[in-house]
Amino acid sequence: MQSEPTTYQHIRIEHEENLSWIVLARPDRANALSADMLEELSDALERLRFTGGPVLAIRGEGKGFSGGYDITEVGVPKSADPVGDRERLQRNVDRFMAIWDHPKPVIAAVHGYCVAGATQLCVFTDITILAEDARIGEPTVPIGGGYIAPLWAPLVGPKRAKELSFVPGNWIDAETAVRWGWANHMVPVADLQSQVRGLAARIALTPPDVLRVKKLSINRAMDAMGARQVANSVAEMDALLHLSPSVLAVREQVREQGFRSVKEGYHVPPTSDLSQHERHSQRKC
């Protein structure tokens, strides 16, 4: 095992024979993506370009992968500054684009909750493996928009991306995420890390330079279909919506009543119950 010269506060690097893990390590805060954590993630990705194992994998410590952006730091604009807001939001996406552009294959290993900005991170990984308990979802309180679901569209299609986005707090389970094409495989919770290790071992049989070009060529195909253009436009949509009267009203409500109280008012069942009803009807027939 290699030693990691840099000590981080909010993530951890673990080297194994065929892969290096980046572990999101703020379990007491649901691995919320704070400014410091995102800085450490960017630094780790850069350091691991030419060091560590031939494959990278990202997982979360504790009960889930990540609850998304830390709304006390990253998730809200500080003032009515659309230009600064757009730059802040684009910087978040650019951090995840570094996964897309990384020379090594990157696997997301997701268990438990994976919400909002955390789903952006997974979209830009090369392969996503889900534990059976994974729940992939949108923010519950509509204080932004046009920032997350558009990045899903190349994977799941526009209709499913809209379904996910239109309902506050909408989410899908692991089985649905695989069926939709958002993830590659679903495995038992206890087997998640071992399955990722096994996959990494098989990937590592391909020489690193061949892997690099294979990844680059597929990414270029996606770029030709507009994936990168989408990633470079979502920040503008979200910054625009942050200044809309309805969003400003919700933010004021949050300030007055507290986030948890406002969140309860938007709590509705996910739209997956429609598919469950359909499957139940088919079984009866």
HELIX and SHEET records of a PDB file:
HELIX    1   1 PRO A   27  ARG A   29  5                                   3    
HELIX    2   2 ALA A   35  ARG A   47  1                                  13    
HELIX    3   3 PRO A   82  TRP A  100  1                                  19    
HELIX    4   4 GLY A  117  VAL A  123  1                                   7    
HELIX    5   5 ALA A  149  VAL A  156  1                                   8    
HELIX    6   6 PRO A  158  PHE A  166  1                                   9    
HELIX    7   7 ALA A  174  TRP A  180  1                                   7    
HELIX    8   8 VAL A  189  ASP A  191  5                                   3    
HELIX    9   9 LEU A  192  ILE A  203  1                                  12    
HELIX   10  10 PRO A  208  ALA A  224  1                                  17    
HELIX   11  11 ALA A  227  ALA A  231  1                                   5    
HELIX   12  12 VAL A  234  LEU A  241  1                                   8    
HELIX   13  13 PRO A  245  GLN A  257  1                                  13    
HELIX   14  14 PHE A  259  GLY A  265  1                                   7    
HELIX   15  15 SER A  272  LYS A  284  1                                  13    
SHEET    1   A 6 ILE A  11  HIS A  15  0                                        
SHEET    2   A 6 LEU A  19  LEU A  24 -1                                        
SHEET    3   A 6 VAL A  55  GLY A  60  1                                        
SHEET    4   A 6 VAL A 106  VAL A 110  1                                        
SHEET    5   A 6 ILE A 127  ALA A 131  1                                        
SHEET    6   A 6 HIS A 185  VAL A 187  1                                        
SHEET    1   B 3 TYR A 113  VAL A 115  0                                        
SHEET    2   B 3 ARG A 135  GLY A 137  1                                        
SHEET    3   B 3 TRP A 171  ASP A 173 -1                                        
END                                                                             
